[in-house]
Amino acid sequence: MSSGGGSSPGEVGRDAARPGGLIEAAGAGAMAAGGDIIGSSTHVGDVYRAAPLPRPEDVDPPPRVPPALPLHTATFVGRDEKLAELEDALEAPGGAVVQAVHGLGGVGKSALAAQWAHRHADEHDLTWWITADSAAGVTAGLADLAGMLVPEMTRGAPAAVGLEDRADWARRWLAAHTGWLVVLDNVTHPADVAELVTGAPGGRFLITSRLREGWYDLVPALIELDVLSASEAEELLARILTTGRPADLTGAAELCAELGHLPLAVKQAGAYMRQTHLSPVAYLELLRAEPAVMYDQAARGADGERTIARIWRLTLDHLAADGSLAGDVLRVLAWWAPEGIPRGLLAPLGGAAELATALGDLSAYNMINLDADTVTVHRLVQAVARTPDPRPVQDDGDPHRRPDDIDRARSQATDLLNQAIPTTVEDPAQWPTWQILAPHVTALVDRTGPDTDTIAMARVLSGTACFLLGQGALNRAITYFRRALAGRERMLGGDHRDTLESRSNLASAYQAAGDLGRAIPLFEAALTDCERTLDNDHPDVLMFRNNLALAYQVAGDLRRAVPLYRRILDDCERLLGLDHHRSLTYRNNLASAYEAAGDVGRAVRLYEVTLADRRRVLGDDHPDTLASRNNLAHAYVVAGDAGRAISLLEAALADCERVLGDDHPDTLGSRNNLAHAYVVAGDAGRAIPLFEATVTDRGRVLGDDHPDTLVSRNNLAAAYEAAGDLGRAVRLYKSTLADRERVWGDDHPDTLVSRNNLANAYVRAGNLGRALPLFQQALADSERVLGADHPSTERVRTNLEAARRMVGSGIPGARSARTAGGRRRPRPGR
């Protein structure tokens, strides 16, 4: 290495110290220290005399110097695609080549950069690593580079050449040379490295940063680093745990998923498990029991500042120093689902500009992903952000995770959902909003306990449960209704109007699930409480009576349902008038009960009156009027007048399509009913294409598991059966039964219907060996669930007896009673 001062390579000229004399500086800009200086930190013995600094362009990189990089770790896994991106970006020979890798803190940016640099060290004359998290860090890293190139600069204490001068010399050296690689790790502000990068065009800079913004002047394209894949995260954990010894990996996949496949989190957990000899299952239990401790817990020998909690705390420190709303926003986001968070949901938190700035700040530091409409947050960022740090701030507690702030954020997250949910679940136009918000309600429910529920939370739970009930998600609906009821009983008391509504709603969910043993007593108790707290003529009392009458009808107890419907209708007409919409609804429901009781003549007459009144009061195009036309047509089918039914249904379908649109649920129901009427009239050729289209459309609009979609599949199977295509009928009945068992459970009334219908199809196909056991199971389940006298139970019993007679007589197959979906059901009060 040329020193530029006449000394041989690698040497610095020096004279022996002379007692009591002076050490003269040699050359311009050199430094001198007198021998009589007391307390000087000058080296005793050999005193180095400063020599003139060599010119940077005259100093060559030292040969055979190993790359100045972090230790090459054996736990690096995956990232082949990102390494290939770096290969492509940094392969250009000569000229300034700059590439930046950005991502969430802990995602493995530094590890990726180190891996690439190690692989390509032989291709560079010099490889240097600078921790560039501040301007001072950049200066220190450059000064160290200068000291490595010209050791004379750092000899003596204090060093012969000051820090800033050494850093400036290193900048000039980089500008004058080619063939080098400098890694600028963890850059916080692009401005800290901008001058360095633009002033040294002859080598390669590889930059890592949590920031995704601010690079457009320096870097042509960014490489975004995401979390590991599930298999890569599990491989990383296995390497840590099994190096040099066996380890129990049970539960590794679940743990890695809980950690969001974030490399630093997996390493942090793995090191702790290795130290404490915990299995992944045991660590996960500890993490869930004491998250505040575990997110900030490093194993011995590890860097205590490199835990996920500490790293993200530094990011929020930066943002808080600028007065950003980012911390408040992040704590609220932590309570919702990690993906698809509508930006508009956050609007009440602040002014439009203030909120946009906060989201932009969080996105810039990769704490969230942001687009024009939605926000996405890593699930582990959420978990840490909503986990309170019990330590006071003065005892190194995290100022961004104070318990009071997190409690406030939970309440805000609840209130924001309460403000955003639609006011009705009846309007299909509101369903997309419900579908967007439902996952965030689910996340909030899963992440909070009933003891923290507020009035707002009870309303969110109740409204979402009503939507889920209509979509066929019965288990979640019941869970939410139960929690809403418990919260309202605790906060409002048992007699409050909202509490009574919750009790009735829970009963409706039990009824939909086929659990009439719980539904009816709950309806009866709700009605009793309502009658006790309100006047008997109060409209809400009528509504609660209607709900109970509907439950009796579903249970097949028409002896109680019909008189109760009559009383409700008489009271409603007396209190609200003949033309009130509730009177019209209750009249429709009484007609439905007559039809279910077999009194089809009376049902038809009442349906006809109701239709006429609805046309007069509501108009021909009102949805209730269209529903009345469908219900009357279904009654005509039951009465054996398929011709009148088909004419009415064809007109009703045309009006539904015109008024409501092709995809409205009522239009799809009308199409299903018309196809059913074609089957009854013996016109399977027209029924099958219409049923097939309805199954497809209901699956697309409502979902494959929605109750209405499963009804249409059952009816399509019946149409195949009617057309003599028993092979397709049996296959579709079987798949529908399997799906109903999966979605509804073995004891749901619709599941029992499917079991009966499949057995019928086996009878028609001459396969009595399969039909008889299925009928026997269907009958036993129907008697247990519905009761021995329920109409559905009686149909199954009739079919079983007929099948047994066929076995005795040797008849190969005969037609049995089936159940097929048809009209719009009677309407509950809520």
Stockholm file with secondary structure:
# STOCKHOLM 1.0

chainA/1-830         MSSGGGSSPGEVGRDAARPGGLIEAAGAGAMAAGGDIIGSSTHVGDVYRAAPLPRPEDVDPPPRVPPALPLHTATFVGRDEKLAELEDALEAPGGAVVQAVHGLGGVGKSALAAQWAHRHADEHDLTWWITADSAAGVTAGLADLAGMLVPEMTRGAPAAVGLEDRADWARRWLAAHTGWLVVLDNVTHPADVAELVTGAPGGRFLITSRLREGWYDLVPALIELDVLSASEAEELLARILTTGRPADLTGAAELCAELGHLPLAVKQAGAYMRQTHLSPVAYLELLRAEPAVMYDQAARGADGERTIARIWRLTLDHLAADGSLAGDVLRVLAWWAPEGIPRGLLAPLGGAAELATALGDLSAYNMINLDADTVTVHRLVQAVARTPDPRPVQDDGDPHRRPDDIDRARSQATDLLNQAIPTTVEDPAQWPTWQILAPHVTALVDRTGPDTDTIAMARVLSGTACFLLGQGALNRAITYFRRALAGRERMLGGDHRDTLESRSNLASAYQAAGDLGRAIPLFEAALTDCERTLDNDHPDVLMFRNNLALAYQVAGDLRRAVPLYRRILDDCERLLGLDHHRSLTYRNNLASAYEAAGDVGRAVRLYEVTLADRRRVLGDDHPDTLASRNNLAHAYVVAGDAGRAISLLEAALADCERVLGDDHPDTLGSRNNLAHAYVVAGDAGRAIPLFEATVTDRGRVLGDDHPDTLVSRNNLAAAYEAAGDLGRAVRLYKSTLADRERVWGDDHPDTLVSRNNLANAYVRAGNLGRALPLFQQALADSERVLGADHPSTERVRTNLEAARRMVGSGIPGARSARTAGGRRRPRPGR
#=GR chainA/1-830 SS CCCSSSCCTTCCCCCCCCTTSCCCCCSTTCCCCCTTCTTCCCCSSSCCCCCCCCCGGGCCCCTTCCCBCSCCCTTCCCCHHHHHHHHHHHCCCSSCEEEEEECSTTSSHHHHHHHHHHHTGGGSSEEEEEECSSHHHHHHHHHHHHHHHCGGGGCTTTTSSCHHHHHHHHHHHHHHCCSEEEEEEEESCTHHHHHHHHHCTTSEEEEEESCCSSCTTTCSSEEECCCCCHHHHHHHHHHHHHTTSCCCCTTHHHHHHHTTTCHHHHHHHHHHHHHHTCCHHHHHHHHHHCHHHHTTCCCTTSCTTCSHHHHHHHHHHHHHHTTCSHHHHHHHHTTSCSSCEEGGGGGGGSCHHHHHHHHHHHHHTTSEEECSSEEEECHHHHHHHTSCCCSCGGGTCCTTSCHHHHHHHHHHHHHHHHHHSCSCSSCGGGHHHHHHHHHHHHHHHHHSCGGGCCHHHHHHHHHHHHHHHHHTCHHHHHHHHHHHHHHHHHHHCTTSHHHHHHHHHHHHHHHHTTCHHHHHHHHHHHHHHHHHHSCTTCHHHHHHHHHHHHHHHHTTCHHHHHHHHHHHHHHHHHHHCTTSHHHHHHHHHHHHHHHHTTCHHHHHHHHHHHHHHHHHHTCTTSHHHHHHHHHHHHHHHHTTCHHHHHHHHHHHHHHHHHHTCTTSHHHHHHHHHHHHHHHHTTCHHHHHHHHHHHHHHHHHHTCTTSHHHHHHHHHHHHHHHHTTCHHHHHHHHHHHHHHHHHHTCTTSHHHHHHHHHHHHHHHHTTCHHHHHHHHHHHHHHHHHHTCTTSHHHHHHHHHHHHHHHHHHHTCCCCCCCCCCCCSCCCCCCC
#=GC SS_cons         CCCSSSCCTTCCCCCCCCTTSCCCCCSTTCCCCCTTCTTCCCCSSSCCCCCCCCCGGGCCCCTTCCCBCSCCCTTCCCCHHHHHHHHHHHCCCSSCEEEEEECSTTSSHHHHHHHHHHHTGGGSSEEEEEECSSHHHHHHHHHHHHHHHCGGGGCTTTTSSCHHHHHHHHHHHHHHCCSEEEEEEEESCTHHHHHHHHHCTTSEEEEEESCCSSCTTTCSSEEECCCCCHHHHHHHHHHHHHTTSCCCCTTHHHHHHHTTTCHHHHHHHHHHHHHHTCCHHHHHHHHHHCHHHHTTCCCTTSCTTCSHHHHHHHHHHHHHHTTCSHHHHHHHHTTSCSSCEEGGGGGGGSCHHHHHHHHHHHHHTTSEEECSSEEEECHHHHHHHTSCCCSCGGGTCCTTSCHHHHHHHHHHHHHHHHHHSCSCSSCGGGHHHHHHHHHHHHHHHHHSCGGGCCHHHHHHHHHHHHHHHHHTCHHHHHHHHHHHHHHHHHHHCTTSHHHHHHHHHHHHHHHHTTCHHHHHHHHHHHHHHHHHHSCTTCHHHHHHHHHHHHHHHHTTCHHHHHHHHHHHHHHHHHHHCTTSHHHHHHHHHHHHHHHHTTCHHHHHHHHHHHHHHHHHHTCTTSHHHHHHHHHHHHHHHHTTCHHHHHHHHHHHHHHHHHHTCTTSHHHHHHHHHHHHHHHHTTCHHHHHHHHHHHHHHHHHHTCTTSHHHHHHHHHHHHHHHHTTCHHHHHHHHHHHHHHHHHHTCTTSHHHHHHHHHHHHHHHHTTCHHHHHHHHHHHHHHHHHHTCTTSHHHHHHHHHHHHHHHHHHHTCCCCCCCCCCCCSCCCCCCC
//
